Amino acid sequence: MEKNLDKKKMPRQLEGTVVSDKMDKSIVVEVERIKAHPVYKKRYYVSLKVKAHDLNNKAKVGNVVLIEQCRPLSKDKHYRLKKILAK
Protein backbone atom coordinates (compact mmCIF):
# COMPACT_ATOMS: atom_id res chain seq x y z
CA MET A 1 0.00 0.00 0.00
CA GLU A 2 1.41 3.37 -1.02
CA LYS A 3 1.34 6.28 1.42
CA ASN A 4 0.20 9.67 0.30
CA LEU A 5 3.10 12.02 1.10
CA ASP A 6 1.25 15.16 -0.06
CA LYS A 7 -1.04 15.23 2.98
CA LYS A 8 0.44 16.88 6.06
CA LYS A 9 -1.23 17.25 9.41
CA MET A 10 -2.09 20.78 10.43
CA PRO A 11 -0.11 21.71 13.55
CA ARG A 12 -2.17 22.24 16.69
CA GLN A 13 -2.86 25.93 17.33
CA LEU A 14 -3.80 27.42 20.69
CA GLU A 15 -4.88 30.91 21.70
CA GLY A 16 -3.93 32.26 25.09
CA THR A 17 -2.62 35.08 27.25
CA VAL A 18 1.07 35.70 27.94
CA VAL A 19 1.71 35.42 31.69
CA SER A 20 5.53 35.65 31.65
CA ASP A 21 8.15 37.02 29.26
CA LYS A 22 11.18 37.06 31.59
CA MET A 23 13.11 34.38 29.69
CA ASP A 24 15.16 35.19 26.60
CA LYS A 25 13.32 34.13 23.41
CA SER A 26 10.65 32.31 25.46
CA ILE A 27 7.20 33.13 26.80
CA VAL A 28 4.74 31.33 29.06
CA VAL A 29 1.20 31.27 27.68
CA GLU A 30 -1.91 30.39 29.69
CA VAL A 31 -4.61 28.71 27.60
CA GLU A 32 -8.11 28.53 29.08
CA ARG A 33 -10.93 26.33 27.88
CA ILE A 34 -14.39 25.46 29.16
CA LYS A 35 -15.12 21.87 30.13
CA ALA A 36 -18.40 20.26 31.17
CA HIS A 37 -18.71 17.79 34.04
CA PRO A 38 -19.71 14.37 32.63
CA VAL A 39 -22.54 13.75 35.13
CA TYR A 40 -23.69 17.15 36.40
CA LYS A 41 -23.09 19.10 33.15
CA LYS A 42 -21.79 22.11 35.08
CA ARG A 43 -19.26 24.02 33.04
CA TYR A 44 -15.93 25.11 34.50
CA TYR A 45 -12.65 26.58 33.31
CA VAL A 46 -9.51 24.50 32.85
CA SER A 47 -6.22 26.30 32.29
CA LEU A 48 -2.98 25.04 30.82
CA LYS A 49 0.39 26.81 30.89
CA VAL A 50 2.78 26.11 28.02
CA LYS A 51 6.14 27.56 27.03
CA ALA A 52 6.50 28.96 23.53
CA HIS A 53 9.43 30.15 21.43
CA ASP A 54 9.41 33.92 20.77
CA LEU A 55 12.42 34.55 18.53
CA ASN A 56 12.35 38.38 18.55
CA ASN A 57 11.00 38.88 22.10
CA LYS A 58 7.94 40.71 20.72
CA ALA A 59 5.25 39.37 23.07
CA LYS A 60 4.71 41.11 26.41
CA VAL A 61 2.73 40.15 29.52
CA GLY A 62 -1.03 40.51 28.91
CA ASN A 63 -0.90 40.07 25.12
CA VAL A 64 -3.29 37.60 23.52
CA VAL A 65 -1.26 35.37 21.20
CA LEU A 66 -1.67 32.47 18.79
CA ILE A 67 0.87 29.67 19.25
CA GLU A 68 1.50 26.69 17.01
CA GLN A 69 2.84 23.25 17.89
CA CYS A 70 6.27 22.38 16.49
CA ARG A 71 9.16 20.01 17.08
CA PRO A 72 10.61 20.05 20.61
CA LEU A 73 12.88 23.08 20.93
CA SER A 74 13.95 22.29 24.50
CA LYS A 75 12.82 20.16 27.43
CA ASP A 76 9.60 22.17 27.89
CA LYS A 77 9.16 24.20 24.68
CA HIS A 78 6.99 22.50 22.06
CA TYR A 79 5.21 25.57 20.69
CA ARG A 80 6.22 28.54 18.56
CA LEU A 81 4.67 32.04 18.57
CA LYS A 82 2.67 32.47 15.38
CA LYS A 83 1.23 35.96 15.87
CA ILE A 84 0.11 38.50 18.44
CA LEU A 85 -3.67 38.93 18.27
CA ALA A 86 -4.20 41.75 20.81
CA LYS A 87 -1.93 43.95 22.88
C-alpha positions, 0 to 999 in steps of 0.5 A: 500500500502506497502512502500519500506524502502530499497530505500533512497534518495541520499543527495544533494551534492554541490561543492564550494570554502571555503570563511571563516574558522574563526568559530570553526568546521564550514566553509562558502562555496560559490557555483557558478552555471550558469543560463540562462535568460528565454527570452534572453538566456544570461548566468550569474553566480548565487552564494550561500553561505552556512555554513557547518560542518567541524569537524576537522577544515581541510578546509582552505580559497581557498580550493575547497570542496564537501559538503553534505546535512544532518540534521540541525546541527544549525540554519544555518548549513544544510551541512557537509564537505564530502571531500576536492577536491583541496587545 
